[in-house]
Amino acid sequence: MDCSRFNTCRDCLQNFECGWCGNMDNPTLGRCFSGDFSGLRGRYPGCALALAQSGLAAVREPAQWSYAACPDVDECRLGMATCHPHATCRNTPDSYECHCERGYMGDGVTHCNQTCYNECSHGGCSGPPSYACVCDRGWTSDPAAVNESGVECSVDCGCHFHSTCTHGLGTCDACQDWTQGAQCHECQPGSFGSAVLKPGCQACACNGHGTAAHGHCHRDTGVCYCSDNTQGAHCDTCAHSYYGDPRNGGTCYLQCQGRQLLPSVSSSALGSPRGSYCLWVLSVSPQATPCHPEHACPRLALTLQPDISIPCAHSSVYVFDGVPAFLDTGHLQSDRSLLGAFCGMGRGGETLTVEASSGVLVVYYEANSTEPAGFNATYTVHRCSPPCSASHVCHEQSCVCRSPPCERVLCPRNCSAEDGRGVCNQTAGLCLCVPGFAGEDCSVHLDSGKIVWESLMDPQLTADTASRFLHRLGHTMVEGPDNTLWMFGGLSLRDGVLGSVN
């Protein structure tokens, strides 16, 4: 066998008649010779002389004979590895491994992408530019432990994993997941379950009809305490004598049952899904008596839904402010308390609202047709008129702040004056915006086709604040030049007849 034809140790040792003479420092430098476990055969007394006489004198010292297995080649030390610049080489018996350095992640050969320097045990890396660990909710880091272990986000906040604790262990910032309490250990009203056990607190599934005073649903079972004339474990069906679909916040309507007196009403719904005779008397007091004229009376508002289906040639829904005289005279059209008579086959998605100021509202409907017909309506009581804004609450028939301050902010954000977008009119307390900007604080950039709606007067202004603004009634608004709207004329409660142009 001519062993010299094998150029590598691996190929050389594939034949039982051959062995490898190689440099002990770099075994890849060598040559294949005939031999066995006892050593070389023939005229060579050793590997060094064999290599020298074979023209490899430069690698003869030190040299060794390998027959059972090829010697390990340290590719890392010899610079033969192809690792990434941000990776370190680790020698193995048959090859080598490339591992990305701390703060980098990848296969170590083709890529090592920068990441967080420390391991984010319960969290993730923020990425560029900071490459910092962002802990999962409920986990934080102990700086002393990080220095020793190089692991962040490994300390429990003590908030049952429902809050962060930026101010220290056991100090929960803001409870999440329907939880509350110092350690987020309780379920909020409107939810049920356990805040300390999986699956945690879950929102009550009451279709928007849970009773808030009772926590919406049972805190252990999740069975709902239903309101709005609904029933069922999830308030998904209407109560007896009501019809409709209360799912997903839908409405249940009191169905027609002849004549009905509904005293001390607040808000609900009524209707007739098909032709019948109906009379509802709604009263804000325990009896169907009008309010005393010396006192402000709550206003009863009735809103007819757009799904009305009443042929006008046969029937109408009649709405009265107070007990109607037709109950005695039988004449509907001449009754002065009549607010309106409504019919039609839908109104394109629009609702229609009428109000009774006497404290009594009467709805009368009599179907005079064999065709399917009916209507749906909701009603509510406004004890303050006009109704209070979101920042106010009605108290003793007056709108008061829910939590001060809730008065109107004059010239909000100083009319974006720092950005050169407007200036504050100190007399009126309003912003005067430069061309190209609009909004109550001049922060809205105008472009072609954009319409901006601005409220010129807040109906909930206090008496002191309202005196700074002009109340105008019966005015006219027309389109002016340069994409402007002109308002002129009208009547001021303070200044009388007006002729100014704004």
C-alpha positions in Angstrom: 0.0 0.0 0.0 1.4 3.4 -1.0 0.2 5.4 2.1 1.8 8.6 0.9 -1.2 9.3 -1.4 -3.4 10.3 1.6 -3.0 14.0 2.4 -4.9 14.2 5.7 -4.8 12.3 8.9 -8.5 11.3 8.6 -8.0 9.8 5.1 -4.8 8.2 6.2 -6.3 6.3 9.1 -9.1 4.9 6.9 -6.6 2.2 5.9 -5.3 -0.3 8.4 -1.8 -0.4 6.8 -1.3 3.4 7.3 -0.6 5.8 10.2 0.1 9.5 10.5 3.3 11.3 11.4 2.4 14.9 12.4 3.7 17.9 14.2 2.7 17.9 17.8 1.9 21.6 17.8 -0.1 21.5 14.6 -1.1 17.9 13.6 -2.4 19.1 10.3 1.2 19.4 9.2 2.4 15.8 8.5 2.4 12.9 6.1 0.9 9.4 5.9 3.3 6.4 6.2 3.0 2.6 6.4 2.8 1.3 10.0 0.7 -0.1 12.8 0.2 0.2 16.6 4.0 -0.5 17.1 5.0 2.5 14.9 6.4 3.1 11.4 7.5 0.3 9.2 10.7 0.2 7.1 13.8 2.3 7.3 12.5 5.2 9.4 13.3 5.0 13.1 10.9 7.8 14.0 8.4 10.4 12.7 10.9 13.3 12.9 13.4 11.6 10.6 10.7 10.4 8.3 9.3 13.8 7.9 12.8 15.3 7.3 13.6 12.8 4.6 10.2 13.4 3.0 10.9 17.1 2.6 9.0 18.3 5.7 12.0 19.1 7.8 10.3 22.2 9.1 7.8 20.2 11.0 9.9 17.3 12.2 10.3 18.7 15.8 8.3 17.9 17.7 6.6 15.1 15.9 4.5 12.0 16.9 3.0 8.8 15.4 -0.8 8.4 15.4 -2.4 5.1 14.4 -5.4 4.5 16.6 -6.9 8.0 16.2 -5.9 11.3 14.7 -4.6 13.8 17.3 -6.9 16.8 18.2 -6.4 20.0 16.2 -7.0 23.1 18.3 -8.5 25.3 15.5 -9.1 28.1 17.9 -5.4 28.4 19.0 -4.1 27.9 15.5 -6.4 30.6 14.1 -8.2 28.2 11.8 -11.7 28.9 13.1 -14.2 31.1 11.2 -16.0 32.7 14.1 -17.8 36.1 14.0 -15.7 39.1 15.3 -18.0 39.3 18.3 -17.8 35.6 19.1 -15.3 33.5 21.0 -13.9 30.1 19.8 -14.2 26.9 22.0 -12.2 23.9 20.9 -13.8 20.4 20.8 -12.3 17.0 20.3 -13.2 16.8 16.6 -13.9 20.4 15.7 -14.7 23.8 17.4 -17.6 25.9 18.5 -18.3 29.7 18.1 -20.2 31.4 20.9 -21.4 35.0 20.7 -19.9 37.2 23.4 -21.9 38.5 26.3 -24.2 41.2 25.1 -24.6 39.6 21.6 -26.9 36.9 20.2 -26.6 34.7 17.1 -25.0 31.5 15.7 -21.5 32.8 16.3 -20.4 32.3 12.8 -22.6 34.3 10.4 -24.0 36.8 12.8 -23.8 38.1 16.4 -26.4 40.8 16.9 -26.2 43.2 19.9 -28.6 42.6 22.7 -28.8 43.2 26.5 -25.5 42.7 28.4 -27.4 40.8 31.1 -29.8 38.0 30.8 -33.4 39.1 31.1 -34.8 36.2 33.2 -38.5 37.4 33.3 -38.6 40.0 30.6 -37.1 41.0 27.2 -34.5 43.3 25.8 -35.6 46.8 24.7 -33.3 46.8 21.7 -31.5 49.9 20.4 -30.3 52.3 21.6 -30.2 51.4 25.3 -30.3 47.6 25.1 -31.8 47.4 28.6 -33.9 44.6 30.1 -37.6 45.4 30.3 -39.1 43.3 33.0 -42.4 41.5 32.7 -45.2 42.9 34.9 -44.5 41.9 38.5 -40.8 41.4 38.2 -37.8 43.7 39.0 -34.1 43.5 39.5 -31.8 43.5 42.6 -28.6 45.5 41.5 -26.4 43.5 43.9 -27.6 40.2 42.6 -27.2 41.3 39.0 -23.5 42.1 39.5 -23.0 38.6 40.8 -25.2 36.5 38.5 -25.6 38.8 35.4 -29.3 38.1 35.5 -32.0 40.8 35.6 -35.8 40.7 36.2 -35.4 37.8 38.6 -37.0 39.4 41.8 -40.8 39.1 42.6 -42.3 42.6 43.2 -44.7 41.3 45.7 -47.7 42.5 43.7 -48.9 39.0 42.6 -47.6 39.9 39.1 -50.4 42.5 38.5 -48.2 45.6 38.8 -44.7 47.1 38.5 -42.8 48.3 41.6 -40.5 51.1 40.5 -40.5 52.5 44.1 -39.4 49.4 45.8 -40.4 45.8 46.6 -44.0 45.5 47.9 -44.9 49.0 46.7 -47.2 48.4 43.7 -47.4 51.2 41.2 -50.8 50.6 39.5 -52.8 47.3 39.8 -53.8 45.8 36.5 -55.8 42.7 35.4 -59.0 43.8 37.3 -57.1 43.8 40.6 -56.9 46.3 43.5 -55.4 46.6 47.0 -52.0 47.4 48.4 -50.5 44.2 46.9 -53.1 43.8 44.1 -54.5 40.9 46.0 -58.2 41.6 45.5 -60.5 41.6 42.5 -62.1 44.9 41.4 -65.8 45.4 41.4 -67.1 44.3 38.0 -64.9 41.2 38.1 -64.8 37.8 39.8 -62.2 35.1 40.6 -59.0 35.2 42.6 -56.3 37.8 42.3 -53.7 35.5 43.8 -54.5 32.3 41.9 -54.7 31.5 38.1 -56.5 32.3 35.9 -56.9 35.5 38.1 -59.7 38.1 38.1 -62.0 38.0 35.1 -64.4 40.7 34.0 -68.1 40.1 34.7 -69.8 39.0 31.4 -73.0 40.8 32.0 -73.5 42.3 28.5 -73.3 45.8 30.1 -76.3 45.2 32.3 -74.7 44.3 35.7 -75.8 46.2 38.8 -72.9 48.4 39.8 -74.1 48.7 43.5 -73.7 44.9 43.8 -70.4 44.7 42.0 -72.0 43.6 38.7 -71.6 39.9 39.4 -71.0 37.4 42.2 -67.3 37.7 43.2 -66.8 33.9 43.2 -69.1 32.4 40.5 -69.4 35.3 38.1 -73.2 35.1 38.0 -74.5 38.5 37.1 -76.8 40.8 39.2 -78.9 42.0 36.3 -80.4 45.4 35.7 -82.1 47.2 32.8 -84.9 44.6 32.8 -82.7 41.7 31.9 -82.2 38.3 33.4 -80.0 35.2 33.1 -76.5 34.3 34.4 -75.1 36.8 31.9 -78.1 39.2 31.5 -78.5 38.0 28.0 -82.3 37.6 27.9 -85.1 40.1 28.7 -87.2 39.8 31.8 -90.9 38.9 31.8 -93.1 41.4 29.9 -90.0 42.8 28.1 -88.7 42.0 24.6 -85.5 42.8 22.7 -81.9 41.6 22.5 -79.8 42.7 25.5 -76.7 41.0 24.4 -73.6 43.3 23.8 -75.3 46.2 25.5 -78.7 45.9 23.7 -82.0 47.1 25.1 -85.0 45.4 26.6 -88.3 47.2 25.9 -91.5 47.1 28.0 -94.0 45.6 25.7 -97.5 46.8 25.2 -99.9 45.6 27.9 -102.9 47.9 27.5 -102.9 50.8 29.9 -99.8 51.2 32.2 -98.8 53.8 34.8 -95.1 53.9 35.4 -94.4 56.1 38.5 -91.1 57.5 39.7 -89.3 56.6 36.5 -85.6 57.2 35.8 -84.6 55.6 32.5 -85.7 52.5 30.6 -87.4 51.6 27.3 -90.8 50.7 26.0 -92.3 49.8 22.7 -94.7 47.6 20.7 -93.2 44.9 18.4 -96.5 44.5 16.6 -99.8 46.1 16.2 -101.8 46.6 19.4 -103.5 49.1 21.7 -101.0 50.8 24.2 -101.0 53.6 26.7 -98.0 54.4 28.9 -98.2 57.2 31.5 -94.6 58.0 32.7 -94.3 60.2 35.8 -91.2 61.4 37.7 -93.4 61.4 40.9 -95.1 58.5 42.6 -98.4 59.6 41.0 -99.4 60.9 37.6 -99.5 64.5 38.7 -97.7 67.5 37.1 -94.9 69.4 38.8 -95.6 72.4 40.9 -95.1 75.5 38.7 -93.1 77.3 41.4 -90.4 74.6 41.3 -88.0 73.5 38.5 -89.4 70.3 37.1 -87.3 67.4 35.8 -87.6 66.9 32.1 -88.8 63.6 30.7 -87.1 62.8 27.3 -88.4 60.1 25.0 -86.3 59.0 22.0 -87.9 57.0 19.2 -85.5 54.5 17.6 -85.0 54.6 13.8 -86.5 51.1 13.4 -90.1 52.5 13.5 -92.4 50.6 11.3 -95.9 52.2 11.4 -97.8 52.9 8.1 -98.7 56.6 8.2 -102.0 55.9 6.4 -103.3 53.9 9.3 -101.6 54.7 12.7 -99.2 57.0 14.6 -97.4 57.1 17.9 -98.8 60.1 19.9 -96.6 61.7 22.6 -98.1 64.2 25.2 -96.6 66.5 27.7 -98.9 65.8 30.7 -102.1 63.8 30.9 -103.9 64.4 27.6 -107.4 65.7 27.4 -108.2 63.2 24.7 -108.8 60.6 27.4 -112.0 62.6 28.2 -112.8 64.2 24.8 -111.5 61.6 22.5 -109.9 64.3 20.2 -106.2 63.7 19.6 -105.2 66.4 17.1 -106.6 69.4 19.1 -104.9 68.5 22.4 -102.6 71.3 23.4 -100.4 68.9 25.3 -99.6 66.9 22.1 -95.8 67.0 21.4 -96.0 65.1 18.2 -97.5 62.2 16.2 -94.9 59.9 14.6 -95.1 57.2 11.9 -93.1 55.9 9.0 -91.1 53.0 7.8 -87.7 53.8 9.3 -85.8 57.1 9.1 -82.4 56.2 7.7 -80.7 55.5 11.0 -81.8 58.7 12.8 -83.3 59.0 16.2 -85.9 61.5 17.3 -86.2 63.0 20.8 -89.1 64.9 22.4 -89.2 66.3 26.0 -92.0 66.8 28.5 -91.5 69.6 31.0 -94.5 68.9 33.2 -93.1 65.8 34.8 -95.6 63.5 33.1 -95.1 62.1 29.6 -97.8 60.0 27.9 -97.3 57.7 24.9 -100.3 56.4 23.1 -100.3 53.9 20.2 -103.2 52.1 18.6 -102.6 50.0 15.5 -105.4 50.3 12.9 -103.9 47.9 10.4 -103.5 44.2 10.0 -100.0 44.7 8.7 -97.0 44.0 11.0 -96.2 47.3 12.7 -94.5 48.6 15.8 -91.9 51.0 17.3 -89.2 51.1 20.0 -88.3 54.0 22.3 -86.1 54.8 25.2 -86.8 57.4 27.9 -84.7 59.1 30.6 -85.2 61.9 33.2 -83.1 65.0 33.1 -83.3 66.6 36.5 -81.0 69.3 35.3 -81.8 71.3 32.1 -79.8 71.4 29.9 -78.3 68.0 30.8 -74.9 68.2 32.7 -71.6 67.6 30.8 -69.3 64.7 31.6 -67.3 66.8 34.1 -70.5 67.8 36.1 -73.2 65.9 38.0 -76.8 67.0 38.7 -77.4 67.9 42.3 -80.7 69.5 43.4 -81.5 70.3 39.8 -78.1 72.1 39.3 -75.0 71.0 37.6 -72.0 70.9 40.0 -68.4 69.8 39.4 -67.7 66.1 39.9 -64.2 67.0 41.2 -62.7 70.4 41.0 -61.3 72.0 39.0 -63.8 71.5 36.2 -64.4 75.0 35.1 -63.5 76.0 31.6 -59.8 76.6 31.0 -59.2 80.0 29.4 -56.7 80.0 26.6 -55.6 76.4 27.0 -51.9 75.7 26.5 -51.5 79.5 26.1 -52.9 79.1 22.5 -49.6 77.4 21.4 -47.9 80.8 21.5 -44.5 79.2 21.9 -44.9 77.6 18.5 -46.2 80.8 16.9 -49.7 79.4 16.3 -51.9 81.8 18.2 -52.3 84.4 20.9 -54.6 84.7 23.9 -57.4 87.3 23.9 -57.4 88.1 27.7 -60.7 89.9 27.5 -62.7 87.0 26.0 -60.5 84.2 27.3 -60.3 82.7 23.8 -57.4 81.8 21.5 -56.9 83.8 18.3 -55.1 81.5 15.9 -52.8 82.5 13.1 -53.8 81.5 9.5 -53.3 77.8 9.0 -54.1 76.7 12.5 -57.3 76.1 14.5 -58.7 74.4 17.6 -59.3 75.8 21.1 -55.5 75.9 21.7 -54.5 76.5 18.0 -52.8 73.1 17.9 -54.7 71.8 14.8 -52.9 72.2 11.5 -55.4 73.0 8.8 -55.1 71.7 5.3 -57.3 71.5 2.2 -60.7 70.0 3.0 -60.3 69.8 6.8 -63.2 71.0 8.9 -62.6 72.0 12.6 -65.5 72.2 15.0 -65.0 74.7 17.9 -67.4 75.2 20.9 -67.8 79.0 21.3 -69.8 78.8 24.5 -70.0 76.1 27.2 -73.5 75.7 28.7 -72.0 74.5 32.0 -70.0 77.8 32.6 -70.3 79.2 36.1 -72.0 82.6 36.5 -68.7 84.4 37.0 -67.0 82.8 34.0 -70.1 83.0 31.7 -70.1 86.8 32.1 -67.0 87.0 29.9 -68.7 85.4 27.0 -71.5 86.7 24.7 -74.7 84.6 24.8 -76.4 85.0 21.4 -79.8 83.7 20.3 -81.5 83.8 16.9 -78.4 84.7 14.9 -77.5 83.8 11.3 -74.4 82.1 9.9 -73.4 82.3 6.2 -70.3 81.4 4.2 -67.9 84.4 3.7 -64.9 85.0 1.6 -61.6 83.2 2.0 -63.1 80.0 3.5 -64.7 81.8 6.5 -68.1 81.6 8.2 -69.8 84.9 9.2 -72.2 85.1 12.1 -74.3 88.2 12.6 -77.5 89.6 14.1 -79.5 87.9 16.8 -80.4 88.7 20.4 -78.2 88.9 23.5 -79.8 88.4 26.9 -77.4 91.0 28.3 -77.1 93.5 25.4 -80.4 93.2 23.6 -80.6 93.3 19.7 -77.3 92.7 18.0 -76.0 93.7 14.6 -72.4 92.8 14.8 -70.6 90.6 12.4 -68.1 87.9 13.8 
